[in-house]
Amino acid sequence: MNLRQKWLPAMVLFFVVGSVVLFFALDAAIGPGEQSTDERRPPVITFEDAVLVGRRDGVPQWELRGSHMVTDNDDLVIGELHELLLLQTTGVPYRVLSTSGRWNAQDGVLVLPQATSIERDADLRVEAGSFRWRRSDGMTILEDGVRLFQNRTVVASRSAHFQPDSGWYTMFGSTEISWTEGDESL
């Protein structure tokens, strides 16, 4: 056996081990801040004119129609909200109007941070500064000045909780009730 045949396996082994060590040494030397942004961010998915359905225990609770929806880590950012329907087990759904929102599927929270209006029929309308729905219990939380209009009655408060299934509103903060003249039923 010549000298070349004896040292060839040792040289190959030395080369492979050296390459692996060099790879890990250089990888550790490059900090996470120096890696490209594309490596750290999940892929962005965009939806145009999409319908999003929120479920609790497998039962549809709301249906959202919107445009310009973009994924942002665990959230879906809704750039243009056309309509949100709060579904009920029976009866007419509540129609929610707002401009934009954010859905976090992991936490099960839908947030509409800007002025929101909820309508069920011609006799009931609720306005609020912001809207939040929780999948865990189906609770809708209205904040930043809530006003409920029903017939000639106006109920205003700082915030309110609303259960679409029951139709019950619970008002919080200083609550003021007013009605227009001529309404003798109150």
C-alpha positions in Angstrom: 0.0 0.0 0.0 1.5 3.3 -0.9 1.6 6.4 1.2 -1.3 8.1 -0.7 -3.7 5.3 0.0 -2.9 5.4 3.7 -3.5 9.1 4.2 -6.5 9.6 1.8 -9.2 8.4 4.3 -7.6 10.6 7.1 -7.6 13.6 4.8 -11.2 13.1 3.7 -12.2 12.8 7.4 -10.2 15.9 8.4 -11.8 17.8 5.5 -15.4 16.8 6.5 -14.9 17.5 10.2 -13.2 20.8 9.4 -16.1 21.9 7.1 -18.7 21.1 9.7 -16.8 23.0 12.4 -16.3 26.0 10.1 -20.0 26.0 9.2 -21.2 26.1 12.8 -18.5 28.6 13.8 -19.5 31.0 11.0 -23.3 30.5 11.7 -22.8 31.4 15.4 -20.8 34.4 14.4 -23.6 35.9 12.4 -26.1 37.2 15.0 -29.9 37.1 14.5 -30.0 40.8 13.8 -27.6 40.3 10.8 -29.8 37.6 9.2 -32.0 38.7 6.4 -35.5 39.8 7.3 -37.0 37.2 5.0 -35.5 34.4 7.1 -37.2 35.7 10.3 -40.7 36.6 9.0 -43.3 34.1 8.0 -44.6 34.4 4.5 -47.2 37.1 3.8 -50.5 36.0 2.4 -52.9 38.5 0.9 -56.7 38.0 0.4 -58.8 40.1 -1.9 -62.6 40.1 -1.5 -62.6 37.2 1.0 -65.1 35.9 3.5 -63.8 35.0 7.0 -65.9 32.8 9.3 -65.4 32.8 13.1 -66.4 29.7 15.0 -66.8 28.7 18.6 -67.0 25.0 19.3 -67.4 24.4 15.6 -70.5 26.6 15.3 -70.3 29.7 13.1 -70.5 32.8 15.3 -69.7 35.6 12.8 -69.0 36.1 9.1 -66.8 38.9 7.9 -66.6 40.1 4.3 -63.6 42.3 3.4 -60.8 43.2 1.1 -57.1 43.8 1.4 -56.6 41.2 4.2 -53.0 40.5 4.9 -51.3 38.0 7.3 -49.1 39.6 9.9 -47.5 36.8 12.1 -50.5 35.3 14.0 -52.9 38.0 12.9 -54.9 38.7 9.8 -55.1 42.4 9.2 -58.4 43.5 7.5 -57.6 46.6 5.5 -61.2 47.2 4.2 -64.1 45.7 6.1 -67.3 45.6 4.0 -69.6 43.8 6.5 -69.5 41.7 9.6 -72.5 39.6 10.6 -72.9 38.4 14.2 -74.8 35.2 13.7 -77.3 33.9 16.2 -78.7 30.5 16.8 -82.1 31.8 15.9 -83.3 35.1 14.3 -81.9 37.8 12.2 -78.1 38.3 12.5 -76.6 41.6 13.8 -74.9 43.6 11.0 -71.7 45.3 12.1 -70.2 48.2 10.1 -66.6 49.4 10.5 -63.7 50.3 8.3 -60.9 47.9 9.3 -59.9 45.3 11.8 -57.6 42.5 13.0 -58.3 38.8 13.7 -56.0 36.7 15.8 -56.9 33.1 15.3 -54.5 31.8 18.0 -56.1 34.0 20.7 -59.5 33.9 19.2 -60.0 37.6 19.3 -61.5 39.9 16.5 -60.8 43.6 17.0 -62.4 46.5 15.1 -60.5 49.4 16.6 -62.4 52.3 14.8 -65.9 53.6 15.0 -68.4 50.7 14.8 -72.1 50.5 14.2 -74.2 47.5 15.0 -77.7 47.1 13.5 -80.3 44.4 13.8 -83.4 45.9 12.3 -84.8 49.4 11.8 -85.5 49.8 15.5 -82.1 49.0 17.0 -78.7 50.5 16.3 -75.6 50.6 18.6 -72.6 52.9 18.0 -69.2 52.4 19.7 -65.6 53.6 19.3 -64.2 50.1 19.2 -65.4 46.5 19.1 -63.8 43.2 20.3 -65.2 39.7 20.0 -63.8 36.7 22.0 -64.2 33.2 20.7 -63.8 31.7 24.2 -67.2 32.9 25.4 -68.8 34.7 22.4 -68.7 38.0 24.3 -68.7 41.2 22.3 -67.0 44.1 24.1 -67.8 47.7 23.0 -65.7 50.6 24.2 -64.8 54.3 23.8 -68.3 55.7 24.1 -71.3 53.4 23.5 -74.7 54.7 22.4 -77.7 52.4 21.9 -80.6 53.7 19.9 -84.0 51.9 20.1 -87.2 53.6 18.9 -87.0 57.0 20.6 -84.7 55.9 23.5 -81.0 56.6 23.6 -78.8 54.8 26.2 -75.2 56.1 26.5 -72.3 54.7 28.5 -68.5 54.4 28.5 -68.5 50.7 27.5 -70.8 47.7 27.1 -70.8 43.9 26.9 -73.1 42.3 24.3 -74.1 38.7 23.9 -75.4 38.2 20.3 -77.2 34.9 21.2 -79.3 36.5 23.9 -79.4 40.1 22.6 -78.5 41.4 26.0 -76.4 44.5 26.5 -74.7 45.3 29.8 -73.7 49.0 30.1 -70.7 50.1 32.2 -69.6 53.5 33.4 -71.8 56.5 33.8 -75.0 55.5 32.0 -77.4 58.1 30.7 -80.9 57.3 29.4 -82.8 59.8 27.3 -85.8 59.8 25.1 -87.5 62.2 22.8 -90.7 64.0 23.8 -94.0 62.4 23.0 -92.8 58.9 24.0 -95.2 58.3 26.9 -94.3 54.6 27.1 -91.3 55.1 29.4 
